[in-house]
């Protein structure tokens, strides 16, 4: 069995620490230590038996055995995330519920049990519990108890970092997040994270629900330890003030628009360490948190751009991809600035559009209504709405007119970076929906002889607008079956996509980061 280890190229990621006072460097070291403790938690969230399986793989000292172990560590488990969760180090298929549920539990069984035991619903559906069997019963085990072995020392390290830092906002956040590790109540620390304004920043805790493909209910632990650039962040601050204008400009009915908190800071940072869900096969280049809709309503959401990682991916991955699949006459429009802005506006767009749908006359989060389809639909929305909003910024004069073709070509080329993650993965499937829709509508054409795509600029603008409207309306309806139909029709690998990606064999799929600041 071929393992594509070489398609994850090792890179070194670091930052200029000379800007940090001694107190903040000391706090940074504690944050890295705390973040390392999330690694064994995430391994078990992916698959409860991961530790035993990894130890078994490590016993095979042959070259093939060590390659399998290396790939296991890249994938964070025995299934290939880039190939529909194909098993490569185990015989059993990938459990959709990862390590959050009994492996034999189906979504239908879970929902039936909750209907029959409504008093357990809140605990069983909580983002912060593991579901287990106790005879014929299902029980919810809080993360603080299930992962106590690692969360207690991680909380202690956060408190130590709080004692070291001279930054009051960082001190407040670290103490409240340490308390959350032990209580499973993350709302106040999410609020405090929104107020965090420090050169040293850490995003640490259970956030994203991508691992839970069964019900999209459970949050995985991760951490990003970063050093910020206040000047670069300030240059982007104007966009948070324009979020209400972006919301009003969406091509949807007014009742679908969901006003949220207006703080929504934008941070430009350099990544010095990542762990857990942030360090699986595909490395996140930006994020938009927290996901708690109540916090979003009150405070908005913070957009964090990992500048050193964004630039590395453009140089090492996106530029070579475009060089192989985009019409040579359009390659001069490929721009790292467009890639950076698309990344920023992707994150901004997660905070725009419908937030709730109605079920039985009650408001329900779209995440809950769409279930396992939510993450792919939401990533598709953020991608295409990001491009739509950049075009809006150009129309407003916030960006120059000559940025338009750069955005359109770079955005389209960037979708092929995402589909190489695999269409079983949310970002990859969301990108496939966009590419296939654009090809169907003539927003891009494929030349079979050259194996290259040409972006039809005017039509792509129209197709972007229509897809934004379609996705937002789908989310507003909250119809999971409709979402499944959309993903089934457009979310796979069409022949042009297969041919194009087949020509990219020597281009890395993603990066294997190494962090010198953390002693790696």
N, C-alpha and C positions, 0 to 999 in steps of 0.2 A: 504494500500500500504506500503510495507516494504522499509524503508530508511536506507541505510547502513552507518549510522553515525559512528559506532564503527570501521569501516574499515579505518577511517582516524584518526590515533592515535595522540593525542597531544604530542608535543615534545618542549623542550626549546632550542633555538639556541642563542648563544652569542659568544663573542670573548674577548680576553685579551686586555682591553683598557689601561692598565698600560704603554704600549709602546707609547701612544699618548701624545704629549705635550698639555698643556691646550688650546692653540689656535685651535688645530685640534679636540679636544673633543667638543669645542664650535661650530666649523663648522659642526661636525657630527650631533649635535642636530638640527641645522637648516636644514640639508639635510633630516633628518627624518621627520621634519615638512613639508617640501616641498613634500616629497614622499607621505605623507598621503593625500595630496590634489589630487592625481591621482586616489584615490579610487572611488570617485563619478563619475569621468570621465569614468573610465573603466566600471563601472556598467551600464552607459548609452550606452556605445559602445556595450556591450553585448546585451542589450535590452532597448529601449528608455523608456519603462514604468517600468523598474526595481524599481526605488525609490518608486513609488506609490504602487506597488505590495508588496514590503517589508514592507511598513507601514501598509498595510492591513493585512499581515500575523502576524505582531507584535501584533495586537489587539486580537488575539486568545491566551489566556493565559493558555489553557489546556495543558496537557503534550504532546498530539499529535500535537497540534498547535505549541508549542515551538520546538518540534523536526523538524517539517517542516521548521520553520524559520531557525534553525541551519543548516539544509541541504541546504536550499536556499543560505545561506551565504558561505557554502563550495563550492557549485557549481557556485556561482556568478550569480544566476538566477534560474528560475523555471523549468529548464530542466536538466535531469540527464546526465552529461557528460560521465559517465561510462556505460551508457546503451542506446546508440544510440539516445541521446537527448530525452529520454522518458519524457513527461510532468509529474510533480508530484505536482506542485503548480499552475497550469494553465491548461486550456482545449486546447488551440490552439497549433499546432505543432511549433517546433523550426524554426524560419526563417533563411535560410542559410546565408542571408546577415547580420545577427545579428542586431545591431542598426545602421549600416552604411548606409542602404538603406531603402526605403519604404518596408514594409513587404510583399507587394504583387508584388514587382518587380522581374521579372525573369531575368536570365542571357541573354536569347535570346532577351528580350525586351530592356535590357540595351545596348547590342551590336548593335541592330538595331537602337536605338536612336542615339548612338554615330556615326554610319555610316552616318546617315542623318544629323547630326550636328557636322561635324568634327572640327569646331572652338571651341567646348566645350570639345573635347576629353581630352586635357591635364588636365583641371580642374576636370572633372568627374572621370578620371582614377588616379588622384593623390593619393598617400598614405595618404595624410594629409587633406582630405576633407570628409564631410558627404554629401551623395546624398539625396535630398528631391524633392518632387513634388511641382510645382507651376502651378496649372491648368493642362494643357497637357504637360507642359515642365518639364524637369529635371534640377535641379540647384545644383551646388556644393558649399557647405558652408565650408569655411576654418575652421580647428580645432581651430585656434586662436580666431575666432569669436564665433563658436558654443559652445566652452568650456571656454570662456573668464572668466567666474565667478571664475574658479579655476586656470586657467593658469596664470592669472595676479598675484595673490598672491603667487603662486608657483615660478614664475620668481623673484619676490621680495625677497623671502627667499633664492633663489640661489645666488642672488647678495649679500645678507647679509652674507651668508657663504663665498663668495668670499672675502669679506672684512675682515673676521676673520682668514682665513687660512694663514699660512706662506709659503705654497707651491705654487710656481708660476704656475706650470702646472695645478694644480687644480683651481687656481684663473682664469686662462685664459679660461679653459673649462666651468666653472660655468657661467661666464659672457656671453660667446657665446651661451651656451644652454639656458640661460634666454632670450636672444634676439630671439632665434629660437622659443621659446614658443609663442612669440608675432608676429612673421613674417612667420612662417611655412617653413622657409628655414633652413634645418637642416645640410646641407652639411659641412659648415665650422665647426660647433660644433662637427660633427662626426670626422672630421680631428683632432680637438683639443682633443677629447676623446682618439683617437689613441695615442696621445703624452702624455697622462696623466700618471704621475709617482709619486704616492703619497701613503702614508700609508692609508689614508682615500680615498676611491674611491666611486664614485656613477655612476651607469649606469641608466640614467633617460630620458624618452622620449617615443615617439611612434616608435615601432620597428617591432614586429612580426605580421604576417598576418594570424595566425591560426584562429582567430575569423571569418574572412571573408571567409566563405565556399561557397559563391556565385561566386566570381570572383578572390579571393586571391589578392585584390588590396589595401586593407585598413589596416593601421597599428594601433595596440592597444597600449595604454599607459601603462607603467610599470616602476618600479624602484627597483634596488638592491643597498642597502647601505652596504658597506663592509669595513673590515679592512684587509689590505694585510700582507703577509709574504714574504718579499723580498728574504730571503735566500732560501725558498722553491721554489719560482718563478725562481730564478737563476739556480737551478738544472735542470729545464725543458727548459731553454733557448736554449739548443742545438737543440731542435726539430724544432724551427722556422727556423733555418739555414738549416735544412734538408727538408723543404717543397718543394723546387725545385726538389730534388732527389725523393721525394715521387710522385710528379706530373709526372716525367719522367718514374717512375716505374709502373704507372697505366697500366693495360692490355688493352689499347685502342690505336687507331691510333693517331699519333702525332698531326694531325690537330684538334683533339678533346680536346687537352690539352690547358688550358687557363692560361698563366702566369699572376700572380697578384703581387701587391706590396709586397716587401719582409720583411717589418717590423714585422708584425704579432706577437706582444708580447704575452707571456703566463703569466697569473697571477694566483697565488694561494692565495685565500682570505677566510676569514670567514664572513659569512652573519650575519648582525645584524638587518636588517629590509628589508622587501620586500612589494611591493604594486602593485595594478593593475593586469595586465596580469601575473605578476610573483607570484601572490598569489591567484590563483584559485585552483581547486580541486587537481591537480597534481603539485607538487613543482619542478621547474627546478633546476637541480643540476650543470649545467654548461651552458655557452652560448658563441656564436661566432658572434660578431657584429663589425661594423655596416653591414647592409644588402645592402647598397647602392653600386652597382657594380662599380661606378666610383671611390668611395673612396677605394674600395678593390683593384682596378687596381693600384691606386697611392700609397696606404699606407698598403695594406693588411687588415687583420681583427684581432681583439684582441680576444684571447681565455681566458675566465675567469672560473676558477674551484672553486666552492663553497665547500671548503674542509669539513667544519663541517657538511654540509648537505649531502655530498657524504658518509661520514663515518657513519652517522646516518642511512641513507637508507640501507647501506650494512648490518649493525648490526640488524636493526629492521625488514627489509623486505627481502632482497635478500638471506641472509643466511637461514632463515626459509623456503623460497620458495624452494631453492635447496635441503634442507633436506627432503622435501616431494616428489620431482619429479625427482631428478637425481639419477642414479644408485649408490648405496652406495659405490661401489668400486672406484668411481670417485670423491667422495665428498672431498677427501683430496687435490684435485686440485683447489677447490674453494678458491679464494684469494682476499682480499680487495685491494691489490696492482693491481691486474688485473682489477678489477672493476674501480679503479681510472684511470688507463691507458686507458681503453676502453672509459671512459668518456672524457678524454683528446683528444684521437685520433678521437673520434666522432666529436668533435668540430673542430679539425684541418682539418678533411675531408670535412667539409662544404666549405672550401676554395679551394678545389681541384676538378678537372674534368671540364666538359663543363660549361660555364657561359652564352653563348648566342646560339641561334639557328637562322636559316634563315627563313623568311617568306616574300614572294614576293620580294626576292633579298635583303631584308634589315635585319640587325641584330636585334633580339628581345630577351629580357631577357627570360630565361627558365621559370621563375616565371610567366610571362605574357602568354607565349605560352601554358603552361600546366594548367593554371587556377586553378580550384578547386582541381585538382589531385596533384598539385605541392608539397604541404607540406608533404603528406604521402610518395611520391616518394623520396623527398629530405631527409627525416628522415631515410628512408630505406637505401638510398645511404650512408649517414653519418655513420650509424651503421656498415654496412658490410664493407665499405671502411676503417673504423676505425680499425676493426679487421685485414684487409688485410695489413694496414700500420704497425701495431704492429708486424705482422709476418715478414715484411720487415726489421723492426728495429732489430729483433732477428737475421735475416740472416746477417745483417751488423755488428753484435756484439755490438750494442748499448744496448741491453738487453740480459740477459743470456739465454742459450739454454733451461734450465729447466723451463723457463717462458712459453714456447710454450703450453704444455698441460694445464697449469693454465689459460692462455688466452682463449683457445678454450672452455674449460668447463665453465669458468666464463662468457664468452660472450654468450654462448648458454643459460645458466641458466638465465642470465640477460634479455633475450628477453621475458621471461615469466613475469618478473616484468612489462615490458612495455605493454604487451597485456591486462593486468588487468586494464589498463586505459580505455579500451574499444576500439574496432576496428573502432568506428566512429571517434576516435581521431587520429591525424596524427602519433604520435609516436607508438600508439598501432597497427594501421593498417600496418605501415611500419615493425614492429616486426613480425606481422602475415605473411607477405609476406616472410620474411626470414625463419621462422620456417617451413612453408608449403613447400617451395622450398627445404629446407634441408631434410625434411622427404621424399619428393618425390625422391630425389637423393641418399638416403641412407646415408646421412651425419650424421643422428641420427636415432636411432631405438626406437620404443615404445613397451614396454611389457605390454599387456593388463592386465595380471594377477597381476602384482605389481603396475601398474599405473605409471611406471617410464621410463625415457628416458636414453639411453646410447649414448654418443657422439662417433662417429666413426672418430677419429682424422684426419687421412690422407685424408679421403673423404671430411671432413668438410673444410679442407684447399682448396681443389679443387673447392668445391661448392662456397666458399667465393669468390675466384678469378673469377669464371664464373658469379656470380651475380653482382659483381662490373662492369664487362664488359657490361653485359646486361643493367644495369640501366644507366650507362654513355652513352651508345649508344642510348637508348631511350630518354634521356634528349637532346642529340645532335639533334635527329630528331625532337624534339618538337611536337610530335604527341599526342594530348590530348586523342584521341580515343584509341590509343595503350596503353596509361597509364591507361585508364579506364578498358581496358581488363585485364591488368596485375593485377590491384587491385581487380577486380571482381573474377579472377581465384584464386588468392593466398591470398587476403587480408581479408578473413573471418575466422571464428572459425571452424577449422576442428574438427572431433570427438576426436582425441587424445588430442588436445588442450583444448577442453571443459572438458574432463575427468580430465585432469591434473589440470586445474584451479579450477574445482569443489572440489578438495581436499584441497584447500587453504583457506577455509572459515575463519579460525581463524587468518590468516596472514593479517596484514594491507595492504590495497591497496596503501595508501600513508600517508603523515604526515599532521598534522595541526599545523603549527609553532606558537610559542609564543616567543616574543622578549623582554626580560627583559630590554635591553638597551633603548628600545622605551617606557618603562613604562608599558609593557603588563604583 
